[in-house]
Amino acid sequence: MNLIDQKFAELKSSGQTALIPFLTVGDPSLELTVHILKELEAGGADIVELGVPYSDPLADGPVIQSSSQRALRRQITIRSCIEVAREARNAGVTLPFILFTYYNPVLQLGLERTFALLNENGISGLIVPDLPMEENEEVRRLAERHGVHLIPLVAPTSNARIRSIVTQAKGFVYCVSSLGVTGVRSEFHSGIDEFLHTVKSAADVPIAIGFGISSREQVAKFESVCDGVVVGSALVRRIEEAEALLENEATREQGLRQIREFIRQLKGN
């Protein structure tokens, strides 16, 4: 069974909602990414999105854009992002991993090679926000062949296409909470509850919500209606704030502890 399916089944049986952090791989470094992944698991994360740094993002707000620029300056590639999953496994991390990337890096690496590497390195899912459903047939076919879930995004503006999008979904449906790009928000789209109900009614797989969720209160708001909650920009900002601590061996544990405690707070532990 795919690890994403296994995790959602475990959580459902205990009445829990998945906490799904997003981080930018290679920010501050590949070595520190592995350390951070260990802390995310220790803090109670259930699934992790591994963000591939990209120079021209469609969906990322300023916080994630900045982290991508820092990672790109360190020559982080899609291949190194995939391989960090294996390094994390070797370090004892058991969480399901999802690769979040734009389509151009996948094309540059090659579709067949990308999926072979995902499989070899223990990555269970793939999110490609700039790949429309109408153009994803080859990617979806390769994903199914390699046992990798291609996870779709649906937005509040997707009403006419929701059913056709979710019928293809594997793993879960990623519901976008707001119009626009990622980033910390105090308010969400005014019709968010109706939107989530529509998606959940149409989907045969779990639904998760992301974009703008940054606090325990916001996580709790969606736990009753969603199977998973994604936290991205808020975590990426915490990592940026802890960078000086993380890069100094003498203070690294302090920086890692701050990240672990943030995840525990989001989880309500």
C-alpha positions in Angstrom: 0.0 0.0 0.0 1.2 3.5 -0.8 2.4 5.2 2.4 0.1 8.1 2.0 -3.0 5.8 1.9 -1.6 3.9 4.9 -1.2 7.1 6.9 -4.6 8.4 6.2 -6.1 5.0 7.0 -4.3 5.0 10.4 -5.4 8.6 11.2 -9.0 7.9 10.2 -9.2 4.9 12.5 -8.1 7.1 15.4 -10.2 10.1 14.4 -7.3 12.3 13.7 -6.5 14.8 10.9 -3.1 14.7 9.0 -0.7 17.6 9.6 1.2 18.1 6.4 4.1 20.5 6.6 5.8 21.9 3.5 9.5 22.9 3.4 11.9 24.1 0.7 14.6 21.4 0.3 18.1 22.8 0.6 17.1 25.8 2.7 19.3 26.3 4.7 21.2 23.2 3.3 20.6 19.6 2.3 22.2 18.4 5.5 20.0 20.6 7.6 16.9 19.6 5.6 17.5 16.0 6.9 17.8 17.3 10.5 14.6 19.3 10.1 12.7 16.4 8.6 13.6 14.4 11.8 12.2 17.2 13.9 9.0 17.4 11.9 8.4 13.7 12.6 9.3 14.1 16.3 6.9 17.1 16.5 3.9 15.1 15.2 3.9 15.7 11.5 2.1 13.0 9.5 3.2 13.6 5.9 5.7 16.1 4.5 5.8 18.0 1.2 9.4 18.4 -0.1 9.4 21.6 -2.1 11.7 21.8 -5.1 13.1 25.4 -5.4 12.1 27.1 -8.6 12.9 30.5 -10.0 9.5 31.3 -11.6 6.8 29.9 -9.3 3.1 30.0 -10.1 1.6 29.5 -6.7 4.3 30.5 -4.1 4.1 33.7 -2.2 7.1 35.8 -1.1 8.2 33.7 1.9 8.6 30.5 -0.2 9.9 32.5 -3.2 12.7 33.8 -0.9 13.5 30.3 0.4 13.7 29.0 -3.2 16.1 31.7 -4.1 18.4 30.9 -1.2 18.3 27.2 -2.1 18.9 27.9 -5.8 22.0 29.9 -4.9 23.3 26.6 -3.3 22.7 24.8 -6.6 19.8 22.7 -5.3 18.2 20.7 -8.1 15.1 18.5 -8.4 17.4 15.4 -8.3 19.0 16.6 -5.0 15.5 17.2 -3.6 14.4 13.6 -4.5 17.6 12.1 -3.1 17.2 13.9 0.3 14.3 11.6 0.9 16.7 8.6 0.9 19.0 10.5 3.2 16.1 11.1 5.6 15.1 7.4 5.5 18.7 6.5 6.3 18.5 8.9 9.3 15.4 7.0 10.5 12.5 9.2 9.2 9.5 7.1 8.3 7.0 9.8 7.2 5.4 9.6 3.7 7.0 12.1 1.4 5.4 14.2 -1.4 7.5 16.0 -4.0 6.1 19.5 -4.8 7.6 20.8 -8.0 6.7 22.7 -11.1 6.6 20.9 -14.5 9.8 22.4 -16.0 12.2 20.7 -13.6 10.4 17.4 -14.3 10.7 17.9 -18.0 14.4 18.8 -17.7 15.1 15.7 -15.7 12.9 13.6 -17.9 9.5 12.0 -17.1 10.7 8.4 -17.0 13.8 9.3 -15.0 11.8 11.4 -12.5 9.4 8.6 -11.6 12.2 6.1 -11.4 14.0 8.3 -8.9 10.8 9.0 -6.9 10.3 5.2 -6.6 13.9 4.5 -5.8 14.1 7.2 -3.1 10.9 6.4 -1.3 8.7 9.3 -2.4 5.0 8.4 -2.3 3.3 11.4 -4.0 3.8 14.2 -6.5 2.2 17.7 -6.8 2.7 19.7 -9.9 0.6 22.9 -9.6 1.2 24.2 -13.2 0.2 20.9 -14.9 -3.5 21.1 -15.9 -5.7 18.1 -15.6 -6.3 18.2 -19.3 -2.6 17.8 -20.0 -1.5 15.3 -17.4 -2.3 12.0 -19.1 1.3 10.9 -19.6 2.4 12.0 -16.1 -0.6 10.2 -14.6 0.2 7.0 -16.5 3.8 7.0 -15.3 2.7 7.8 -11.7 0.4 4.8 -11.7 3.0 2.6 -13.1 5.5 3.5 -10.4 3.1 3.5 -7.5 3.3 7.3 -7.0 0.2 9.3 -6.3 -0.4 12.3 -8.5 -2.2 14.7 -6.2 -4.4 17.4 -7.8 -5.1 20.9 -6.6 -8.5 22.4 -6.7 -9.3 26.1 -6.0 -12.5 27.9 -5.1 -12.7 29.0 -8.7 -12.7 25.4 -10.0 -16.4 24.7 -9.4 -17.2 23.6 -13.0 -14.2 21.2 -13.0 -14.2 19.9 -9.4 -15.8 16.5 -10.2 -13.6 15.8 -13.2 -10.5 16.8 -11.2 -11.3 14.7 -8.1 -12.2 11.6 -10.0 -8.6 11.3 -11.1 -7.2 12.0 -7.6 -4.9 9.6 -5.9 -3.8 10.0 -2.2 -5.8 13.1 -1.5 -7.2 16.2 -3.1 -5.3 19.4 -2.2 -7.9 22.1 -1.7 -6.6 25.7 -2.0 -8.0 27.8 0.8 -7.8 31.2 -0.9 -7.4 32.9 -4.2 -3.9 34.0 -5.0 -0.5 32.6 -3.9 0.7 30.9 -0.7 1.4 33.0 2.4 0.2 33.6 5.9 -3.4 34.8 6.1 -5.8 35.9 8.8 -8.9 35.3 6.6 -9.8 32.8 3.9 -12.1 32.7 0.9 -15.6 33.7 2.0 -17.2 30.6 0.5 -14.6 28.2 1.9 -17.0 26.0 3.9 -19.3 25.4 0.9 -16.3 24.8 -1.4 -14.8 22.1 1.0 -18.2 20.4 1.3 -18.5 20.3 -2.5 -15.1 18.7 -2.9 -15.6 16.2 -0.1 -18.9 15.1 -1.5 -17.3 14.5 -4.9 -14.1 12.8 -3.8 -13.4 9.2 -3.1 -10.1 10.0 -1.4 -9.3 12.3 1.6 -9.2 16.0 1.2 -6.6 18.4 2.6 -6.5 22.2 2.7 -3.5 24.5 2.3 -2.4 28.0 1.4 -2.3 30.5 4.3 -2.7 28.2 7.3 -0.2 29.3 10.0 -1.6 28.7 13.5 -3.1 26.1 15.8 -6.5 28.0 15.7 -6.5 27.8 11.9 -5.6 24.2 11.9 -8.4 23.4 14.4 -10.9 25.4 12.2 -10.4 22.9 9.4 -9.9 19.7 11.3 -13.6 19.0 11.5 -14.1 19.3 7.7 -10.8 18.1 6.2 -8.7 15.0 6.5 -5.5 16.9 6.3 -4.1 20.4 6.8 -1.0 21.8 5.0 1.2 24.4 6.6 3.9 25.9 4.3 4.9 29.6 4.5 4.6 29.7 8.3 7.1 26.8 8.7 9.4 28.1 6.0 9.5 31.4 7.9 10.3 29.7 11.2 13.2 27.9 9.5 14.5 31.2 8.1 14.3 32.8 11.5 16.2 29.9 13.0 18.9 29.8 10.3 21.7 31.3 12.4 21.0 28.9 15.2 20.8 25.9 12.7 24.1 26.7 11.0 26.1 26.9 14.2 26.8 23.5 15.6 26.8 24.8 19.1 23.2 26.2 18.8 21.8 23.8 16.3 19.8 21.8 18.8 18.2 25.0 20.0 17.1 25.9 16.4 15.8 22.4 15.8 13.9 22.4 19.0 12.1 25.6 18.0 10.9 24.0 14.8 9.8 20.8 16.6 7.8 22.9 19.1 6.1 24.8 16.3 4.9 21.6 14.8 3.7 20.4 18.2 1.8 23.6 18.7 0.1 23.2 15.3 -0.8 19.6 16.1 -2.2 20.6 19.4 0.2 18.5 21.4 
